[in-house]
Amino acid sequence: MISSIIGEGTSFKGEISSAGSLQIAGEVIGCINVKGEVFIVGNGRVQGDINGGRVVVSGTVDGNIIAGKGLEILKNGKVNGEITCDKLIIEEGSSYQGKVNVAVIMNAAETSNV
């Protein structure tokens, strides 16, 4: 269940921290720290680093991603930055540029007080 949404046409500048899940259909400029899932959908765009559980990108991310429970870059998804995750799925039609680190990791958001 998604607990927070940045809707299409909405722009947010700053840091987002959440114990739940987040869906971004608008624009976020800044860091995201989420214990649950992070979905960047459609025209959604993130300019900043993401630290979350499972991260799914069908929009655009310009920044580094740490995904403790897997990262999926879906068709039409674009990621520019360093990726650290335990499981990586990149669909045909997506775009990725950067460095990949695949390892068992602990989500930093889970170890901090969000």
N, C-alpha and C positions, 0 to 999 in steps of 0.2 A: 504494500500500500504506500502510495506517495504522500508524504506529509507536508511538503512545501513545493510550490510551483512559482517559477519566474516566467510569466506568460509572454506570448508573442507581443511585440510592440513595447515591452517593458525593458528598461535598462537599469542595471544595478551596479554601483561602484563601491567596493569595499570588501570586507571579509565575511564569508558565510560559514557558520558552524551550526551543525544540526545532529541530533541523536537519531533522527529518522532518515527518510529518503528524500531526494530532491530531483525535480524535473525542471530543465531549463529549455524554454522555447524562445526566450528573448535573449538579451545580452548581459553577460556578467564580466566586469573588469575587476579582477582581484582574486584572492585565494579562496578555495572551497575546501572545508574539512567536514566530512559527513561520515557517520558511522555506518549508515545503510547504503543504499544504491544511489548512484548519480546517473541520470539520463539526460543527455544533451540531444534534443530532438529537432527535426525539421530545420528551420532557419536559426536555431539556437546557436549561440556563439559564446565561448569562454576565452578571455584573454587573461590567463593567470594559471596558477598551479592547482591541481585537484588531488586531494587525498581522500579516498573513500573505500567502501567495501567493494562492491561490484560496480564497475563503470561501463556504461553503454553509450557509444557516440554515433549518432546519425546526423549530427550537426558539425560544428567546427570547434576545435580546441587548439589554441596557440599557447602552449605551456606544458609543463611536466605533469605526468600522471602517476600516482601511486595507487594501485588497486589491489587491496588485500584479498579480494575474492574473485578476481578475474577482470579482464578488460575485453570488450568487444567493440570493434570498429566496423559498423555496418555499412552496407552499400550506401554511397553518398556521404559517408562520414569522412572527416578530414582531421588529422592530428599532426601537429608540428611541435615536437618536443621529445624529451626523454621519458621513456615508459619503464616503470618498475611494477611487475605483477607476478602472480603465481601461475596464471593461465592467460593465454592471449589468443584471440580469434580475430582475424582480419578477413572480412568478406571481399570477394571480387567486386571491383567498382569503387572501393574505398581508396583513400590516399593517406600515406603515412611517411613522414620524414623525421628522422632522429635516431636515437640510440635505444636499444631494448635490453632490459635486464629482467630475465625470467628466473625467479627464485621464490622459495617459501618465505613470505614476509608477514609481519604483523602490522595491521592497519594502525598507523599512529593516532588516528582519531579514536580508536578503541582504547588506547592506553592513556589518553588525555581526558581531562574533565570537560566535556563538551556541554 
